[in-house]
């Protein structure tokens, strides 16, 4: 039995028995994320994150369906490059996801810090992080249910804020809240746009059906931004994005001359406007990035990434 209640003055969650709230660590469009401790027998404790849906959205069936869909969709996704969901609760009309606590910084935080320092993300670090996200994406794209049927999961919200780099050098994809499985009842893509405009694929913004290649395009946009420090589509709505899609995308090397042509080609293939011209799978894109690192004799690993994050965020040394 887990009991949750809200402080009427602070509007923050408090927990008894199995979970103890420590602090609020993030606030998003759908709700908040709290750092908590799971309690067990003989002083057992485990640090977790608790994601909630905002009470004001409970009356919105579509948003609620997305939140519940996230819980069901990712419950069986167990991969080192995906934030794991442990449990799902509903208490008095409030919904909670008990999730792995990936302690670190997201790519949005990292790129903002780099811009503040007027430096670019090291090329080897950028490529290594994206290659690891390809591993997590490939796993989710190929995931099958217990009967062996392909779930055909598409994340549909690949963006810097949804990629976490842990202080230990792990790379994790999170927030499958608007992910689509063709075997689930989710909002019809022909009527609903989902995702963040600057990271949408052409098929998303044009109300067309998406498949795994949509995620590849979005990851290509993230990769481009990591390598150059500039967004491909700095837009705020669908009309701006549709207009931007009519213009050719310059290769990242035009903005960062240190980017080799081979890496240029990989990024530009991910950013092909027509899905059939992109990488056919996240695995193919990941293999191309891994091949690039090998060709340059670059041996980036988790330790290197942890050291990079520690240098970028000195406060990580205290953890």
N, C-alpha and C positions, 0 to 999 in steps of 0.2 A: 504494500500500500504506500503510495506516494501522495503527500498532501501539498498542494500549492495554494498560496493566496496572495493578493496584492495589497500593499500598504496604501490606504486611501489617500494619504498625504503625499507620499513620494512616488506613487504609481510605479513601484518597482516590485519585482517578484521576491517572495521569501519562500523558503522550502523547509520542511521538516523531514524527519526520517531519512530516506535514502539520499537526498540531495541537499546540499547546503550552498546557497548562493554566496559568492565572494564579492563580485563586482560586475557592473555592466561594462562590456568591452567594445560594443559596436551598436550602431543604430542604422537600419536600412529602410528601404521602401516598404517592406512588408512587416517589419517588427524589429526586435532587439535581440542581441546575443549576449548571454551572460556567462561569466566564468563561474564554475561551480565544482564542488567536490562530491563524488559519489561515496556514500558510506556503506561499510560492510561489517561483517563479524570480525572480532579481534582487532579492532582499530584499523581495518582495511580502508584505504582511501584511494580514489582514482580521480584525477583532474579531468573534467569534461567541459564541453560548451553546451549551453541550452539555448536553442533558437525558438523564439516565440512569434506568433502572429499578432499584430496590433489589434486591440479590441475593436477599434473603429472599423476594421475591415471584416469583422466576423459576419456582418450583415451582407457582405458582398459574396455571393455564392461562387463567382468565378475565381476570385482571389483565394478563397478558402479551398476550392478544389485544387488550385495550383499547389498550395502548401501541403495538403493531404497527399496529392500526387507525388510531391517530392519525397515524402516519407516512404511511400510504397515503392517508388521507382528505385531509390538508391539503397533500400534496406539490404539488398544482397550484393551491392557493389563493394567488394573487398579488394583493394589494390593500394599499393604503397603511394601511388600518385593521385589518389582520390580521398578526400576527407570522408571518413566512415560515419555512418549513422548507426547508433546503438539501439535506440528505443524511440517510441512515439507515444505520447500521452494526450488525452483530452480530458480536462477537468473543468467542470462548470462552464463549458462553452469556450474555454481557452485551450489552445493547442501548443504542444511543446515537442521539439525534436531534441533528443539527447544525442550529442555528436562528439566525435573525436575533437580534442582541443589541439589545434595545430598552432603552436606558439611561434610567432614570427611576424613577418611583414608581408603584405600583398604587393603585387607588382606596381600598383598605383603609388603606394607609399615609396617604393624603391625608386621609381622614375622621378618622383617629385624631389626626393633627396638628391638624386644625381643632378637634376636641373638646378637646385639650390647651390650645389657645389660647382656648377658649371662644368661638369664632366659627363661623359657618356658611359653607359653600361659597358663593361669590358666585353669584347666580342665573344670570347670563349664562354663567359658566364651566360650571356644572352642565349647563345645557341644551345648550350647544355640545358638551360631551364626549359626552353621550348621543346627540345627533344624528349624531356621527361614528361611534359604535358601530352605530347603525342602518344606516349606509352599509356597514360591514363585514359586518354580519349579512345585509343584503339580498343582497350579492354572494355570500356562502356559501350562502344559501338557494336562490338561483337558479342555482348552479353546475351546469354540464353536463359530461359526460365527452366524450372525443374523438369519440364516435359521435353526440353531440348529445342524449344521454339525460339527463334531470334526475337529479342525484344525491340530491336531497331531503335535504340535510344539515340536521340539527337539532343545535345545540351542546349543549344540555341542562345546561350548567354556567355560565350567565351569573351572575357574582357579582363583587363589588368586587376580589377578589384576582386575577381573570382579566382585568382591564382595566388596561392600563399607559398612563401618561402620560409621554412621554419629555421629557427636559430641553429638547428643541427644540420642544416643543409638539405633538408627534404623539400620536394616540390610537389604541391598538392592542388588539385582542382576541386573547387567547392561550388555550392549553390546550384543544384539541379532543379531549382524551384520552377523553372519554366521549361524544363526538358520535355521532349515529346517522345512518347513511345507509341508506335502505330497500333499497338494492341491495347492501348488505354483510352479512356474517354477524356480527351483534353480539348481545349477550345480549338475551333476550326481555323486553320491558318489562312483560309481564304477570307476571313472576316476580322481576324485579330492579329495585330503586330505585337511581337514580344521580343524583348531584348533591349540593348542600349544602341541608339542610332549610330554612334560613331563606329560600332563594331558589328554591324549587321551585314549579312550577305545580300547581294542583289535580289535573290529569290525571297528572302525574308521581307524586305521592304516593299516588294511588289506583290505581296499576298500570295505567293506561290508556295507549294509544298516544299519542305526541306528534307534533306537526307544528310548523311555524314559529311558530305562535301561542303555543306553550309558551315559546319564547325571548322573545317579546314580553312575556309576563306577568313572567318573571324580570327582564327589563330594566326593567319598570315598578317592580318592587320596589327595584331599585338606584337608579332615579331618585327615588323617594319618599325613600329614605334620604339621598341626596345633598342634597335640598332641605330636609329637616327635621332631619337629624342623628339620626333614630330609625329602627330597623328596623321593618318592618311585622310580620314574624313572628319574634319573638325566641324561637325554639324549638330544641330539641336532638334531637327524634326525630319519627317519623311520627305518633304519637298526638297529640302536642302540636300539630303542624301541622294535622292534621285537625280538632281542636277549634277552633283559631284561625280556620280557614276558614269556620266556621259563624257567625262574628261579622262585622258590617259593617266595612269599612275606612273610617275617617274621611278626608275629603279632606286633602291635605297642608297646605292653608291653615289648617286648625284648629290646626296645630302651628307654622306659620310664616305670620304674617299678611301678610308681604310678597309671598307667592305670588299672582299674579293668577288670577282665576277661569278664564281661558282655559287657563292652564297646568294648573290643577287638573283641568280636564275632560280634558286629554290624558293625564295620569297615571292618572286613574280609568278611562279607556277601556282603557288597557293592562292594568289590574288587574281587569277584568271576570272573574267566576268562570267563566262559560261562554265557551269559545274563540270561538264564533261572534259574540259581542258585542264582542270586542277588535278592534284594528286587524287587517286581513286580511294585512298584510305589514309587514316592518320598513321598507320604503320608505314606506308610508303613514304610519307613526309618525314617521319622519324628516322627511317633508314637513310634518306638523303642527307639529313642533318648529321647523323652519326658518321656517314661516309665523308662528309666535308671535314669534320673534326679529325678523322683518321688521316685524311689526305694532307692536312696541315700539321700532323703529328702533335695535335693538341690533346692533352690527357686531363681534361677537367673532370672533377669528381665531387662527391658530396662534401668532402673536407674543404676543398677549394671554395665551394659555395658558402659554407659556414663561415670561413675566414673572411670572405668578401662581405657578408652581411654584418659581421662583427666590426669590420672597419667602417662600414657605411653607417651603422647604428651603434656607437660605442656603448650605449646602455645595455646592449645584449651581453656584454661581458659580465654583467652582474647576475646573469641568470644561470 
